[in-house]
Amino acid sequence: GYCTDGKAPDEPRQVAVIVHGIDEDLFKLAVTSNIHRDDVPVSDMIGIIREARERNGFKGRGADAEVARYLNLLPSRVSEYKKVSTAPEEIRSRIASGEIRSLDAALKLRAIGSFPD
């Protein structure tokens, strides 16, 4: 073999792959195969929905429905994640830190407008 790292051809190596310009279908495949798990953090879902919206140019009236269709989610679920993404900073920071992991908890805290002591 033609190894330039000093290892024998049959020795294991770590390989890093950098992909530029990920194809939209690969993004959709990767995301939709994982978002229906129960353990996806709220902050990750907010980011996934935001990324799907930006990648596809979903804007204005009907954008939530387009995102929902793209990600195979209920439109109401997309709307709920959108609501918690605009919660007060105190709640958003606790979502980002992983302290709040449940969408239901985040929605309830958003409804009361603060985090109880």
C-alpha positions in Angstrom: 0.0 0.0 0.0 0.9 3.6 -0.2 0.6 4.8 3.4 2.2 8.1 4.2 1.4 8.1 7.9 4.0 5.6 9.0 1.5 2.8 9.7 1.4 -0.5 8.0 -1.3 -0.9 5.3 -3.4 -3.2 7.5 -3.2 -1.0 10.7 -6.5 0.7 11.7 -6.8 4.5 11.0 -9.2 7.2 11.9 -10.7 8.9 8.9 -12.4 12.3 8.9 -14.7 13.2 6.1 -15.7 16.8 5.5 -18.9 17.3 3.4 -19.5 20.7 1.8 -23.0 21.6 0.6 -25.0 18.7 2.0 -27.7 17.8 -0.3 -31.2 18.8 0.9 -32.5 15.3 0.7 -29.7 14.0 2.9 -30.6 16.7 5.5 -34.2 15.7 5.4 -33.4 12.0 5.6 -31.1 12.5 8.6 -33.5 14.7 10.4 -36.8 12.8 9.7 -35.2 9.5 10.7 -34.5 10.9 14.2 -37.0 13.6 15.2 -39.7 11.1 16.1 -37.7 9.7 19.0 -39.0 10.7 22.4 -35.5 11.8 23.6 -34.8 14.6 21.2 -34.1 17.8 23.2 -36.5 20.7 22.8 -33.5 22.9 21.8 -32.5 20.5 19.0 -36.1 20.4 17.6 -36.2 24.2 17.6 -32.9 24.2 15.6 -34.1 21.5 13.2 -37.3 23.4 12.5 -35.4 26.7 12.0 -32.9 24.9 9.7 -35.6 23.3 7.6 -37.3 26.7 7.3 -34.1 28.4 6.2 -32.9 25.7 3.8 -36.2 25.6 2.0 -37.1 29.3 2.1 -40.3 28.7 3.9 -41.5 32.2 4.8 -44.7 34.0 5.6 -48.2 32.7 5.9 -48.3 29.0 5.7 -44.6 28.5 6.5 -45.4 26.4 9.6 -47.5 24.0 7.5 -44.8 23.7 4.9 -42.2 22.9 7.6 -44.6 20.4 9.1 -45.1 18.7 5.7 -41.3 18.7 5.0 -40.5 17.1 8.4 -43.5 14.9 8.6 -44.8 16.5 11.8 -48.2 17.8 12.8 -48.5 21.6 12.0 -49.6 22.1 15.6 -46.3 20.6 16.8 -44.3 23.0 14.6 -46.4 25.8 16.1 -45.7 24.7 19.6 -41.9 24.6 19.0 -42.1 28.1 17.4 -43.9 29.3 20.6 -41.2 28.1 22.9 -38.5 29.5 20.7 -40.0 33.0 21.5 -40.3 32.4 25.2 -38.7 34.8 27.7 -34.9 34.5 27.8 -34.9 32.9 31.2 -36.9 29.9 29.8 -35.0 29.8 26.5 -31.6 29.6 28.3 -32.9 26.7 30.5 -34.1 24.9 27.3 -30.7 25.5 25.7 -28.9 24.2 28.8 -31.0 21.0 28.8 -32.6 21.8 32.2 -36.0 21.9 30.4 -36.2 18.8 28.2 -40.0 18.5 27.7 -41.9 20.5 25.2 -45.0 20.3 27.5 -43.0 21.8 30.4 -41.6 24.5 28.1 -45.1 25.4 26.9 -46.5 25.6 30.4 -43.6 27.8 31.6 -44.1 30.0 28.6 -47.8 30.3 29.4 -47.1 31.6 32.9 -44.3 33.8 31.6 -41.6 32.9 34.1 -39.7 30.1 35.8 -40.9 29.3 39.3 -38.3 29.6 42.1 
